[in-house]
Amino acid sequence: MPENGSLANCCEAGGRALRPGWPGAGGGRPSANLRPPWVAPALSAVLVFTTVVDVLGNLLVILSVLRNRKLRNYAGNLFLVSLALADLVVALYPYPLILMAIFHDGWALGEAHCKASAFVMGLSVICSVFNITAIAINRYCYVCHSVAYPRIYGHWYTPLYVCLIWLLTVVALVPNFFTGSLDYDPRIYSCTFIQTASAHYTVAVVVIHFLLPMAVVSYCYLRIWVLVVRARRKARSESRLHLRPSDIRSFLTMFVVFVIFAICWAPLNCIGLVVAINPEEIAPRVPEGLFVTSYFLAYFNSCLNAIIYGLLNQNFRREYKKIVLVLWSPWFCFQAAPRGSHAERQQGQALPTVSAQHPIQGDTLEPGSETAARRQTQSR
């Protein structure tokens, strides 16, 4: 079987020799015969589709949270905006560079862009993992520690948590520059994390940046669903857990985001663990198609979250429609806005105050207002 592309990057002289696909390394095209013919068109199609949906979808998520007061007022939705930004950055920088590498059949933008592209790719992946973990912890605290939740996620605390996530992400990427693990892989036309650069570091990356966060997220959602099932089995008067149907849908939505992320990134991380056992022996035996397909899944994940929100969350779906309508026919919306606002004012005047026995059923990704729910419970 042809030599594994990642192993080829760890070539003689400590990885400092010219890599296949780089200008000056035999014309920059010696790796073409190592790659199946379907890789270039398939990867191009995946990247083009992913980039378009990634940019449009994640911009819709960010605009929806900014426009909708119900979505904007909940602290946990800041993690969704952070997750959307993490997915968005790869579509704005690394993906277009990968498309250029496919067009040139090799990396033609120099080592600086290669390192920067691989860094941004890692930034997106690790930041996505940390945000998904933070969202799960947020839901867990709301359900399992509702009394302490307002103190843990106060008005200014959540933005600090988001900044901490991005800071930890940057810190987590710093060791890559000392291990030389950010390099060009000709099999996937990408500057990315090279699994064979350091076996010990690869194991550490998979365990700390994937397995451990996934274990934390699994524990949080398992505890949530155990409490939800118990609360449903008890009478409402006996249960201390008061969750609306919209809260259950929000947990389900983020659980689906977690499951899909795990499915998309598990193959690549499993390959990394297997290769780390013995890079020189195992890396050349990894099927080319399996490795490339694992990257297809990983790239494709960045555009899926916005689709999941639209499919499973009514508020996001409504905001998507409003934003698209404004962009599609801005003059019509500008004329219709005053009439709609007047109709809403009349409807608001005609509606009496909501009874405490029938709370408003919102459909947000953040659980309902804790303070309001607690007041309603005390009034009963």
C-alpha positions in Angstrom: 0.0 0.0 0.0 1.3 3.6 -0.6 2.9 5.4 2.2 0.4 7.1 4.6 0.4 10.9 4.0 0.6 11.8 7.6 3.6 9.5 8.0 5.2 11.1 5.0 5.1 14.5 6.7 7.2 13.1 9.5 10.1 12.5 7.2 13.8 12.3 7.7 15.8 15.0 9.5 13.1 15.4 12.2 10.3 16.5 9.9 12.1 19.4 8.5 12.5 18.0 4.9 10.3 19.2 2.2 6.8 17.7 2.3 4.8 16.4 -0.7 2.6 19.1 -2.1 4.8 22.0 -1.1 6.4 24.2 -3.7 9.9 22.9 -4.4 9.2 19.3 -3.4 9.5 17.7 -6.8 7.2 20.1 -8.6 4.6 20.1 -5.8 2.7 17.2 -7.3 4.3 13.9 -6.3 1.5 13.0 -4.0 -1.1 12.9 -6.7 -0.6 9.2 -7.5 -1.1 8.4 -3.8 -4.6 9.9 -3.7 -7.8 8.1 -5.0 -9.3 10.0 -7.9 -12.6 10.6 -6.1 -11.0 12.6 -3.3 -10.6 16.0 -5.0 -14.2 16.3 -6.5 -15.8 14.8 -3.4 -13.9 17.0 -0.9 -14.6 20.1 -3.1 -18.3 19.4 -3.1 -18.3 18.8 0.7 -16.4 22.0 1.3 -18.4 24.2 -1.0 -21.7 23.0 0.5 -20.4 23.2 4.0 -19.0 26.7 3.6 -22.2 28.1 2.2 -24.4 26.5 4.8 -21.9 27.3 7.6 -21.8 31.0 6.8 -25.5 31.5 6.2 -26.7 29.2 9.0 -24.4 30.5 11.7 -25.0 34.1 10.8 -28.7 33.3 11.1 -28.1 31.9 14.6 -26.2 35.0 15.7 -28.7 37.4 14.2 -31.6 35.4 15.7 -30.2 35.8 19.3 -29.5 39.5 18.7 -32.9 40.2 17.3 -35.2 38.1 19.5 -35.4 39.4 23.1 -36.6 36.0 24.4 -33.5 34.4 23.0 -31.2 37.3 23.9 -32.2 37.6 27.6 -31.2 34.1 28.5 -27.6 33.7 29.6 -27.1 30.2 28.2 -27.7 31.4 24.7 -24.3 33.2 24.8 -22.7 29.8 24.6 -24.7 29.2 21.4 -23.4 32.4 19.9 -19.9 31.4 20.9 -20.4 28.0 19.3 -21.7 29.6 16.1 -18.6 31.8 16.0 -16.4 28.8 16.4 -18.1 27.1 13.5 -18.0 30.3 11.4 -14.3 30.9 11.5 -13.4 27.8 9.6 -15.7 28.7 6.7 -14.1 32.2 6.5 -10.4 31.1 6.4 -9.3 27.5 6.3 -12.0 26.1 3.9 -11.3 28.6 1.1 -7.5 27.8 1.4 -8.3 24.1 1.2 -10.3 24.7 -2.0 -7.3 26.6 -3.4 -5.0 23.7 -2.6 -7.4 21.3 -4.4 -7.3 23.6 -7.4 -3.5 23.7 -7.4 -3.1 20.1 -6.4 -0.9 21.1 -3.6 -0.3 23.9 -1.1 0.8 27.0 -2.9 0.3 29.7 -0.2 3.5 29.2 1.9 4.2 27.9 5.3 2.8 30.9 7.2 -0.7 30.5 5.8 -0.4 26.8 6.4 0.4 27.2 10.1 -2.3 29.9 10.4 -4.9 27.7 8.7 -4.2 24.7 10.8 -4.3 26.9 13.9 -7.7 28.3 13.0 -8.9 24.8 12.3 -7.8 23.6 15.7 -9.3 26.7 17.3 -12.7 26.0 15.8 -12.6 22.3 16.9 -11.5 22.7 20.5 -13.6 25.8 21.0 -16.7 23.9 19.8 -15.9 21.0 22.2 -15.5 23.5 25.1 -18.8 25.3 24.2 -20.7 22.1 23.9 -19.4 21.1 27.3 -20.3 24.5 28.8 -23.8 24.2 27.4 -24.3 20.8 29.0 -23.0 22.1 32.3 -25.3 25.0 32.1 -28.3 22.8 31.6 -27.2 20.5 34.4 -26.9 23.3 36.8 -30.3 24.6 35.9 -32.0 21.3 36.5 -30.0 19.7 39.2 -28.8 22.8 41.1 -31.6 25.2 40.5 -31.1 27.1 43.8 -27.5 27.9 43.0 -28.1 28.5 39.3 -28.7 32.3 39.5 -25.5 32.7 41.4 -23.4 30.6 39.1 -24.8 32.2 35.9 -25.3 35.8 37.0 -25.6 38.8 34.7 -21.8 39.2 34.1 -20.6 35.7 34.8 -21.7 34.1 31.6 -19.7 36.5 29.3 -16.7 35.8 31.5 -17.2 32.1 31.0 -17.3 32.6 27.2 -14.1 34.6 27.3 -12.5 31.9 29.4 -13.5 29.2 26.9 -11.7 31.1 24.1 -8.7 31.8 26.2 -8.4 28.1 27.2 -8.8 27.2 23.6 -5.8 29.4 22.5 -3.7 28.0 25.4 -4.6 24.4 24.4 -3.2 25.1 20.9 0.1 26.5 22.0 1.9 23.1 22.4 1.3 22.4 18.7 4.0 24.9 17.7 6.5 23.0 19.9 5.7 19.5 18.7 5.5 20.5 15.0 2.1 18.8 14.6 0.5 21.6 12.4 1.5 20.7 8.9 0.2 20.0 5.4 -1.4 16.6 4.7 -1.6 16.0 0.9 -4.3 13.3 1.3 -6.9 15.9 2.3 -5.3 19.0 0.8 -5.4 20.5 4.3 -3.0 22.0 6.8 -4.1 20.2 9.9 -3.1 18.4 13.0 -0.6 15.6 12.1 -1.3 12.6 14.2 2.1 11.0 13.7 4.1 14.0 14.8 4.1 12.9 18.4 2.4 9.7 19.6 2.2 10.9 23.3 0.9 14.3 22.3 -1.8 12.8 20.0 -3.1 10.6 22.8 -3.2 13.7 25.1 -5.1 15.7 22.5 -7.7 13.0 22.0 -8.2 12.3 25.7 -8.2 15.9 26.9 -9.9 17.6 24.0 -12.4 14.9 23.0 -12.9 11.9 25.4 -12.9 13.8 28.7 -15.3 16.6 27.5 -17.6 14.0 25.9 -17.6 12.1 29.2 -18.6 15.3 31.1 -21.3 16.1 28.6 -22.7 12.5 28.8 -22.8 12.6 32.6 -24.6 16.0 32.6 -27.3 14.9 30.1 -27.7 11.5 31.8 -28.4 13.2 35.1 -30.8 15.6 33.5 -32.8 12.9 31.8 -32.9 10.8 35.1 -34.4 13.7 36.9 -36.9 14.5 34.1 -38.1 10.9 34.1 -38.5 10.9 37.8 -40.4 14.1 37.8 -42.8 12.8 35.1 -43.5 9.7 37.2 -44.4 11.7 40.3 -47.5 13.9 40.7 -46.9 17.6 40.1 -47.6 18.4 43.7 -44.9 16.0 44.9 -42.2 17.0 42.4 -39.7 19.8 43.0 -38.7 19.8 39.4 -40.9 22.1 37.3 -40.0 21.9 33.7 -42.1 23.1 30.8 -42.4 21.3 27.5 -40.2 23.9 25.9 -37.4 23.1 28.5 -37.5 19.5 27.5 -37.3 20.4 23.8 -34.3 22.7 24.6 -32.5 19.9 26.3 -33.3 17.5 23.5 -32.0 20.1 20.9 -28.6 20.4 22.6 -28.4 16.7 23.2 -28.8 16.2 19.5 -26.0 18.8 18.8 -23.8 16.8 21.2 -24.6 13.4 19.6 -24.0 14.6 16.1 -20.7 16.3 17.0 -19.5 13.1 18.7 -20.5 11.0 15.6 -18.7 13.4 13.2 -15.5 13.6 15.2 -15.3 10.1 16.7 -13.8 8.4 13.6 -10.9 10.8 13.3 -10.1 10.7 17.0 -10.3 6.9 17.0 -7.8 6.8 14.1 -5.5 9.1 16.1 -5.6 6.8 19.1 -4.9 3.7 17.0 -2.1 5.4 15.1 -0.5 6.7 18.3 0.1 3.1 19.4 2.8 2.7 16.8 2.9 5.4 14.2 5.6 3.8 11.9 3.8 0.5 11.8 0.1 1.4 12.0 -0.1 4.7 10.1 0.7 3.2 6.7 -2.0 0.6 7.2 -4.8 3.0 7.8 -7.1 2.8 4.7 -6.9 6.0 2.6 -10.6 6.0 2.1 -11.3 5.7 5.8 -9.0 8.5 6.7 -10.4 10.9 4.1 -14.0 10.0 5.0 -13.3 10.8 8.6 -12.2 14.3 7.6 -15.3 14.6 5.4 -17.5 14.0 8.5 -15.4 16.4 10.6 -15.6 19.2 8.0 -19.3 18.7 7.5 -20.1 19.1 11.2 -19.5 22.9 11.2 -22.7 23.5 9.3 -25.1 21.2 11.1 -25.8 23.1 14.3 -27.8 25.9 12.7 -29.9 23.3 10.9 -30.6 21.5 14.1 -31.8 24.7 15.8 -34.1 25.5 12.9 -35.6 22.0 12.9 -36.1 21.5 16.6 -36.6 25.0 18.0 -39.6 27.0 17.1 -38.2 30.4 18.1 -35.1 30.0 16.0 -37.2 28.7 13.1 -39.4 31.8 13.3 -36.4 34.2 13.5 -34.9 32.4 10.5 -38.0 33.1 8.5 -38.2 36.7 9.6 -34.5 37.4 8.7 -34.8 35.7 5.3 -38.0 37.6 4.6 -36.3 40.9 5.5 -33.3 40.1 3.2 -35.5 38.8 0.4 -38.0 41.7 0.3 -36.8 44.5 2.6 -39.2 47.1 1.2 -42.2 44.9 1.8 -41.2 44.3 5.4 -40.5 48.0 6.0 -44.0 48.9 4.9 -45.6 46.0 6.8 -43.7 46.6 10.1 -45.8 49.6 11.3 -49.1 47.7 10.7 -47.7 44.6 12.4 -46.6 46.7 15.4 -50.0 48.3 15.6 -51.8 45.0 15.5 -49.5 43.6 18.2 -50.3 46.6 20.4 -54.0 46.1 20.0 -53.6 42.4 20.8 -51.5 43.1 23.8 -54.1 45.6 25.1 -56.9 43.0 24.7 -55.0 40.2 26.5 -55.3 40.0 30.3 -52.4 39.2 32.5 -51.3 35.6 32.4 -52.5 33.4 35.3 -49.8 31.8 37.4 -51.5 28.5 36.8 -50.8 28.7 33.1 -47.3 29.9 32.4 -46.3 31.1 29.0 -44.9 28.2 26.9 -41.8 29.7 25.2 -39.6 27.6 23.0 -36.1 28.7 23.7 -32.7 27.0 23.9 -32.3 28.4 27.3 -34.5 27.0 30.1 -37.2 29.4 31.3 -36.6 32.3 33.7 -35.7 30.8 37.1 -36.8 33.8 39.1 -40.3 33.9 37.5 -40.7 30.2 37.9 -39.7 30.4 41.5 -42.2 33.2 42.2 -45.0 31.2 40.5 -44.2 28.2 42.7 -44.2 30.3 45.9 -47.5 31.9 44.9 -49.1 28.5 44.6 
